[in-house]
């Protein structure tokens, strides 16, 4: 796992330090993310709410999604590392995604007219799709997911985050709303039957940190590693 050098890691503002150390956030380039793919997959497996025997399937699905996303123009990733006295930094969280294209193609499948403000921000290149958020179970009571998503948007200079969540997954919808996301409508992309909710996060409107739920695919809202997982909507 690559380590951050002096000046590279940023201490998480407003985040209580762990015993004997703290938590730091730093960005990874697409090449660094590819180099840490196995570490990221390990974090995913440790964080996913999976059935016994489903770990391998969930890990491979995560690696495929990561491989697809790192090839997208503007791909960006933020990771969180915990440090403790006498130990090397440990990967405890990540969030990543890519910019929504200005031509609005990402929104095809949205039911009804797209809100004017969202349409304008898309055309100006200021919308970023957050496709994955993973937080280690030991860190979920500290609201790390909210800090990761906010720092990811800030580092990309986006004004609005966007994601898609399975309408049937009430826990996922509630989790995203607790992190400040707002529901703006319904999304369908044939031939898939799944109804998705479109959630957006205006930068600077994140709510106070709350406990994080199981690791989820932010495009589908399904618990990561679940046996019914579908490919993420891209």
C-alpha positions as CSV (number, residue, x, y, z in Angstrom):
1,X,0.0,0.0,0.0
2,X,1.4,3.4,-0.9
3,X,2.1,5.7,2.0
4,X,1.6,9.5,2.1
5,X,4.7,11.6,2.6
6,X,5.1,14.8,4.5
7,X,2.5,17.4,3.4
8,X,0.5,14.8,1.4
9,X,-1.9,13.7,4.2
10,X,-4.5,16.1,5.5
11,X,-5.9,15.6,9.0
12,X,-9.6,15.3,9.0
13,X,-11.0,18.6,10.4
14,X,-13.6,18.1,13.2
15,X,-12.7,14.4,13.4
16,X,-11.8,12.9,16.8
17,X,-8.4,11.3,16.8
18,X,-8.1,7.6,17.5
19,X,-6.3,6.4,20.5
20,X,-2.6,6.8,19.9
21,X,-3.1,8.4,16.5
22,X,-5.6,10.1,14.1
23,X,-7.4,9.7,10.8
24,X,-6.1,11.5,7.6
25,X,-7.5,12.0,4.2
26,X,-5.6,12.1,0.9
27,X,-6.4,11.9,-2.8
28,X,-5.2,9.2,-5.2
29,X,-4.7,9.5,-8.9
30,X,-6.0,6.8,-11.2
31,X,-2.6,5.1,-11.3
32,X,-2.3,5.1,-7.5
33,X,-5.8,3.7,-7.2
34,X,-4.9,0.9,-9.6
35,X,-1.8,0.2,-7.7
36,X,-3.8,-0.1,-4.5
37,X,-6.6,-2.1,-6.0
38,X,-6.0,-5.2,-3.8
39,X,-5.9,-3.1,-0.6
40,X,-9.1,-1.4,-1.7
41,X,-10.8,-4.7,-2.4
42,X,-9.7,-6.0,1.0
43,X,-11.3,-3.0,2.6
44,X,-14.4,-3.6,0.6
45,X,-14.7,-7.3,1.8
46,X,-14.1,-6.3,5.4
47,X,-16.8,-3.6,5.2
48,X,-19.4,-5.4,3.1
49,X,-22.5,-6.9,4.7
50,X,-22.1,-10.2,2.9
51,X,-23.4,-13.8,3.5
52,X,-20.8,-16.4,4.3
53,X,-19.2,-17.7,1.1
54,X,-20.1,-14.6,-0.9
55,X,-16.9,-12.6,-0.2
56,X,-15.1,-13.7,-3.4
57,X,-18.1,-12.7,-5.6
58,X,-18.4,-9.3,-3.9
59,X,-14.7,-8.7,-4.2
60,X,-14.6,-9.4,-7.9
61,X,-17.6,-7.2,-8.5
62,X,-16.0,-4.4,-6.7
63,X,-12.7,-4.8,-8.7
64,X,-14.7,-4.7,-12.0
65,X,-16.5,-1.5,-11.0
66,X,-13.2,0.1,-9.9
67,X,-11.5,-1.0,-13.2
68,X,-14.4,0.6,-15.1
69,X,-14.3,3.9,-13.2
70,X,-10.6,4.5,-13.2
71,X,-10.8,4.6,-17.0
72,X,-13.3,7.4,-17.0
73,X,-12.1,11.0,-17.7
74,X,-11.6,12.9,-14.5
75,X,-11.7,9.9,-12.2
76,X,-11.0,10.9,-8.6
77,X,-10.6,9.0,-5.3
78,X,-10.3,10.0,-1.7
79,X,-9.0,7.6,0.9
80,X,-8.9,7.7,4.7
81,X,-6.0,6.2,6.7
82,X,-5.8,5.7,10.4
83,X,-2.5,6.0,12.2
84,X,-1.6,4.5,15.6
85,X,1.6,4.7,17.5
86,X,4.1,2.2,16.3
87,X,2.0,1.0,13.4
88,X,1.9,1.7,9.7
89,X,-1.2,3.7,8.4
90,X,-4.2,1.5,7.9
91,X,-6.8,2.0,5.0
92,X,-10.2,2.6,6.7
93,X,-12.3,4.3,4.0
94,X,-12.6,5.4,0.4
95,X,-14.9,7.3,-1.9
96,X,-14.6,7.7,-5.6
97,X,-16.3,8.7,-8.8
98,X,-16.1,10.8,-11.9
99,X,-17.4,14.1,-13.4
100,X,-20.8,14.0,-15.0
101,X,-20.4,14.8,-18.7
102,X,-21.6,18.2,-19.8
103,X,-23.8,16.7,-22.5
104,X,-26.2,15.4,-19.8
105,X,-26.0,11.8,-20.9
106,X,-25.6,10.6,-17.3
107,X,-29.1,11.8,-16.6
108,X,-30.9,9.8,-19.4
109,X,-33.5,7.8,-17.6
110,X,-34.6,10.6,-15.2
111,X,-38.3,10.8,-15.0
112,X,-39.7,14.2,-16.0
113,X,-37.8,17.4,-16.6
114,X,-34.4,17.8,-14.9
115,X,-34.4,20.6,-12.3
116,X,-33.1,23.8,-14.0
117,X,-30.3,24.3,-11.5
118,X,-29.0,20.7,-11.9
119,X,-29.2,21.1,-15.7
120,X,-27.2,24.3,-15.5
121,X,-24.5,22.9,-13.2
122,X,-24.2,19.8,-15.5
123,X,-23.7,22.0,-18.6
124,X,-21.0,24.0,-16.7
125,X,-19.1,20.8,-15.7
126,X,-19.7,21.2,-12.0
127,X,-21.5,17.9,-11.2
128,X,-19.6,14.9,-9.9
129,X,-21.0,11.4,-9.7
130,X,-20.0,9.6,-6.4
131,X,-20.2,5.9,-7.4
132,X,-18.7,4.2,-4.3
133,X,-18.4,4.9,-0.6
134,X,-16.7,2.3,1.6
135,X,-16.0,2.7,5.3
136,X,-14.5,0.1,7.7
137,X,-16.9,-1.1,10.4
138,X,-14.6,0.2,13.1
139,X,-15.0,3.8,11.8
140,X,-18.7,3.9,11.2
141,X,-19.6,5.6,14.4
142,X,-17.5,8.7,13.5
143,X,-19.3,9.8,10.3
144,X,-16.3,9.2,8.1
145,X,-18.5,8.7,4.9
146,X,-19.7,12.2,5.1
147,X,-16.2,13.6,5.4
148,X,-15.0,11.5,2.5
149,X,-17.7,12.6,0.1
150,X,-17.3,16.3,1.0
151,X,-13.6,16.2,0.6
152,X,-13.9,14.3,-2.7
153,X,-16.3,17.0,-4.1
154,X,-14.1,19.8,-2.8
155,X,-10.9,18.4,-4.3
156,X,-12.6,18.1,-7.6
157,X,-14.1,21.6,-7.3
158,X,-17.6,20.3,-7.9
159,X,-20.7,22.2,-6.8
160,X,-23.0,19.2,-6.8
161,X,-22.6,15.5,-6.0
162,X,-25.0,13.0,-7.7
163,X,-25.7,9.4,-7.1
164,X,-28.4,6.7,-7.7
165,X,-29.9,4.6,-5.0
166,X,-32.3,1.6,-5.3
167,X,-35.7,2.9,-4.2
168,X,-36.5,-0.4,-2.4
169,X,-33.4,0.0,-0.1
170,X,-34.8,2.2,2.6
171,X,-31.7,1.9,4.7
172,X,-29.5,3.2,1.9
173,X,-31.8,6.1,1.1
174,X,-31.9,7.0,4.8
175,X,-28.1,6.9,5.1
176,X,-27.5,9.2,2.2
177,X,-30.1,11.6,3.5
178,X,-28.4,11.6,6.8
179,X,-25.2,12.7,5.0
180,X,-27.0,15.6,3.4
181,X,-28.2,14.2,0.1
182,X,-31.5,15.4,-1.3
183,X,-33.9,13.3,-3.3
184,X,-34.9,15.0,-6.6
185,X,-36.8,12.3,-8.5
186,X,-37.0,8.9,-10.0
187,X,-34.7,7.2,-12.4
188,X,-35.1,4.2,-14.8
189,X,-32.8,2.8,-17.3
190,X,-34.3,0.1,-19.5
191,X,-34.2,-2.9,-19.7
192,X,-33.5,-3.1,-16.0
193,X,-36.7,-3.2,-13.8
194,X,-35.1,-1.5,-10.8
195,X,-36.5,1.9,-9.8
196,X,-33.7,4.2,-8.6
197,X,-33.9,7.4,-6.6
198,X,-31.8,10.3,-7.8
199,X,-29.9,12.0,-4.9
200,X,-27.9,15.1,-5.1
201,X,-25.5,16.8,-2.6
202,X,-25.0,20.6,-2.9
203,X,-21.5,21.3,-1.7
204,X,-21.5,22.9,1.8
205,X,-24.9,21.4,2.8
206,X,-23.7,18.2,4.4
207,X,-25.4,17.5,7.7
208,X,-23.6,16.7,10.9
209,X,-21.7,13.4,10.8
210,X,-23.9,10.3,11.7
211,X,-23.1,6.6,12.0
212,X,-22.3,5.0,8.6
213,X,-24.2,1.9,7.5
214,X,-22.8,-1.2,5.5
215,X,-20.6,-0.5,2.5
216,X,-22.8,0.2,-0.5
217,X,-22.6,0.7,-4.2
218,X,-23.7,4.3,-4.5
219,X,-25.0,3.8,-8.0
220,X,-27.5,1.0,-7.0
221,X,-27.8,1.5,-3.3
222,X,-27.5,-2.2,-2.7
223,X,-25.4,-3.5,0.1
224,X,-22.0,-4.3,-1.3
225,X,-21.4,-8.0,-1.8
226,X,-25.1,-8.8,-1.6
227,X,-26.2,-11.9,-3.6
228,X,-28.7,-9.8,-5.5
229,X,-26.2,-7.1,-6.5
230,X,-26.7,-5.7,-10.0
231,X,-24.1,-3.9,-12.1
232,X,-23.8,-0.2,-11.1
233,X,-25.7,2.3,-13.3
234,X,-23.2,4.4,-15.2
